[in-house]
Amino acid sequence: AVRAVRRRSRRLFDIFVTEIPWTASSKEVKEYFSQFGSVQRCQLPFDRNTGFHRRYCWIKFSAPEDVQNVLQKDSHILEGSKV
């Protein structure tokens, strides 16, 4: 699931992405979403106990149009899995 996140800052525009495959890295997620606009940051939190990421992340874009580009696509596939 991909959804827009409202922030107080007007300079960065976020989306929240879930169901990221265990095998995907932060770099791969950032590269995928870069096709929709300028990605400022990809935050993929890790679980200290398991060493795996938590299968969700925040993507920060520099413009609201970038977020709209992401939301206009019906589904997003990363490493063969729908996110």
N, C-alpha and C positions, 0 to 999 in steps of 0.2 A: 504494500500500500504506500502510496506517495501522497502527501498532503502538504499544503502550504502552512507555514508557521508565522504568526504575526509577532513582530519584534518592535521594541521601542525605537530602535535605531532605524533611520531611514536610508542608511548607506548600504546595509546588507540585507539580503532577502533569503530566507531559509525555506528548505523543505525537509520533511522528516520522512525517511525511507525505512521500511521494515521488510522482513523476510529475506535479508541479504544472505546468499549462500555462505556456508562456513569457509569455503575455499577462496572466497573473494577477499582481496586486500584493499586497503584504503586507496592505494594508487589506482587499482582497477576501477573502483567505484567512481573516483574522481575523473578518470579518463572517460568513462561511459557518459557521465552527466555533463562533461565539457562540450559535448556535441550540441547541447541546448543553450549554451552561453558561457560566460566567464565565471568559473568556479573559484571562489576566493578561499574556501576551506572545506575539507571533508573530515568530519569528526566521527570516527568509528570506535566507540568505546570497547575496551577489553575487560574480561572478567579475570581478576587476579588469581582466583582459585583454579580455574580451568585452563587459562592461557589462551582461550578462544575469544573472538569478539562476540558481542551480544546480539548479533544479527539485525542491528538497526544502526542508523547513522543520521547525522544532520549534514546537509549540504548547504553551503552559504554562497549565494550568487551576488553579483554586484548590481544587478538591475531587475526590476519587477518583470520585465519582458522575458527574462531568462526563466523565471519561475513559471510564467504562463506557457512558455514553449514546452516545459516538462509536463505540465498539467494537460496540455492539449493532446498528448499522445495517450491512447487508451491503455496500453500496457507496456511495461518495461521489463526486458529480459536481460539478466546478467548471469553469465556462465550457465545458460540453459534453464535458469529458474526465473519465474515471475517475481518481481519485487514490488 
